[in-house]
């Protein structure tokens, strides 16, 4: 928004950037994705409310938990399988080679991120580089004490 107000434009590079965080622990993963979720939620609530449709694995889990029957299990399995095929296809487009078990871990990651999606409705504080902040509308942040 500020960039636009200055009369400037944001452009996206056509190149991919590798970002592999192999030395991260689970807490750092949770902190980063929770922080990003809180920032996105405060950027535009309408868009944020639509985000779950981009996570078919988590949607499948919700369907499974609501039905608790074979149909729910089938839908969850099909959506998870779709995501596995999608991830495999995308890595092949990027000419990447990943160990096979990474694709299964991607399913677990999507489930965790689905639960993280709910956090910004209950918490406005984030921890970033050892500091605590409170997020306000349009992702304005101030130190939190």
C-alpha positions as CSV (number, residue, x, y, z in Angstrom):
1,X,0.0,0.0,0.0
2,X,2.8,2.4,0.9
3,X,4.7,1.6,-2.2
4,X,1.6,2.4,-4.4
5,X,1.0,5.6,-2.5
6,X,4.6,6.6,-3.4
7,X,3.8,6.0,-7.0
8,X,6.1,3.0,-7.2
9,X,5.3,-0.5,-8.5
10,X,6.0,-3.9,-7.0
11,X,7.3,-6.4,-9.5
12,X,7.9,-10.1,-9.2
13,X,11.1,-11.7,-10.6
14,X,10.7,-14.5,-13.1
15,X,13.4,-16.6,-11.3
16,X,12.9,-19.0,-8.5
17,X,14.7,-18.6,-5.2
18,X,15.6,-21.7,-3.2
19,X,14.7,-21.4,0.4
20,X,15.4,-24.6,2.2
21,X,15.5,-24.4,6.0
22,X,17.2,-27.7,6.9
23,X,18.6,-26.5,10.2
24,X,15.3,-25.3,11.6
25,X,13.6,-26.9,14.6
26,X,9.8,-27.4,15.0
27,X,9.4,-24.3,17.2
28,X,11.0,-22.0,14.7
29,X,8.8,-23.5,12.0
30,X,5.7,-22.8,14.1
31,X,6.8,-19.3,15.0
32,X,7.5,-18.3,11.4
33,X,4.2,-19.7,10.0
34,X,2.2,-18.3,12.9
35,X,3.8,-14.9,12.4
36,X,3.1,-14.9,8.7
37,X,-0.5,-16.0,9.3
38,X,-1.1,-13.1,11.7
39,X,0.4,-10.6,9.2
40,X,-1.8,-11.9,6.4
41,X,-4.9,-11.8,8.6
42,X,-4.2,-8.2,9.4
43,X,-3.5,-7.3,5.8
44,X,-7.0,-8.2,4.5
45,X,-9.4,-10.3,6.5
46,X,-11.6,-11.1,3.5
47,X,-8.7,-12.7,1.7
48,X,-7.5,-14.4,4.8
49,X,-11.0,-16.0,5.3
50,X,-10.6,-17.6,1.9
51,X,-7.2,-19.1,2.5
52,X,-8.4,-22.5,3.6
53,X,-9.6,-23.4,0.1
54,X,-5.9,-23.4,-0.9
55,X,-5.2,-26.2,1.6
56,X,-6.9,-29.3,0.2
57,X,-5.4,-31.6,2.8
58,X,-6.7,-29.6,5.7
59,X,-10.1,-29.3,4.0
60,X,-10.1,-33.0,3.6
61,X,-9.4,-33.4,7.3
62,X,-12.3,-31.1,8.2
63,X,-14.6,-33.2,5.9
64,X,-13.4,-36.4,7.5
65,X,-13.9,-35.1,11.1
66,X,-17.4,-33.9,10.2
67,X,-18.5,-37.2,8.6
68,X,-16.4,-39.8,10.4
69,X,-17.4,-42.3,7.7
70,X,-15.9,-44.1,4.7
71,X,-16.9,-41.2,2.4
72,X,-15.0,-38.7,4.6
73,X,-12.0,-41.0,4.6
74,X,-12.2,-41.3,0.8
75,X,-12.4,-37.5,0.3
76,X,-9.5,-37.0,2.7
77,X,-7.4,-39.6,0.9
78,X,-8.2,-38.2,-2.6
79,X,-7.4,-34.7,-1.6
80,X,-4.1,-35.8,0.1
81,X,-3.3,-37.8,-3.0
82,X,-4.0,-34.8,-5.2
83,X,-1.6,-32.7,-3.1
84,X,1.1,-35.4,-3.3
85,X,0.8,-35.5,-7.1
86,X,0.8,-31.7,-7.2
87,X,3.9,-31.4,-5.1
88,X,5.7,-34.1,-7.1
89,X,4.8,-32.3,-10.3
90,X,5.9,-28.9,-9.1
91,X,9.3,-30.2,-7.9
92,X,9.8,-31.9,-11.3
93,X,9.0,-28.5,-13.0
94,X,11.6,-26.9,-10.9
95,X,14.0,-29.7,-11.8
96,X,14.4,-30.6,-8.1
97,X,15.0,-34.1,-6.6
98,X,13.6,-34.6,-3.2
99,X,13.6,-37.8,-1.0
100,X,10.3,-39.6,-1.4
101,X,9.4,-39.2,2.3
102,X,9.5,-35.4,2.0
103,X,6.2,-35.6,0.1
104,X,4.6,-37.3,3.1
105,X,6.0,-34.7,5.3
106,X,4.4,-32.1,3.1
107,X,1.0,-33.6,4.0
108,X,1.8,-33.3,7.7
109,X,3.0,-29.7,7.1
110,X,-0.3,-28.8,5.4
111,X,-2.3,-30.2,8.3
112,X,-0.2,-28.2,10.8
113,X,-0.5,-25.0,8.7
114,X,-4.3,-25.6,8.6
115,X,-4.4,-25.5,12.4
116,X,-2.0,-22.4,12.4
117,X,-4.6,-20.6,10.3
118,X,-6.9,-20.3,13.3
119,X,-4.3,-18.7,15.6
120,X,-4.6,-15.1,14.4
121,X,-8.2,-15.0,15.6
122,X,-7.1,-15.4,19.2
123,X,-3.6,-13.8,19.3
124,X,-2.2,-10.5,17.9
125,X,1.3,-10.8,19.3
126,X,4.4,-12.2,17.4
127,X,7.9,-13.0,18.3
128,X,10.5,-12.0,15.7
129,X,14.3,-12.2,16.1
130,X,14.0,-12.3,19.9
131,X,11.6,-9.4,20.1
132,X,7.8,-9.3,20.9
133,X,5.5,-7.2,18.8
134,X,1.8,-6.4,18.6
135,X,0.2,-6.4,15.2
136,X,-2.4,-3.9,14.2
137,X,-4.5,-3.2,11.1
138,X,-2.5,-3.2,7.9
139,X,0.3,-5.1,9.7
140,X,1.4,-2.0,11.6
141,X,3.5,-3.3,14.4
142,X,4.7,-1.9,17.8
143,X,6.8,-3.5,20.5
144,X,4.7,-5.5,23.0
145,X,5.5,-5.5,26.6
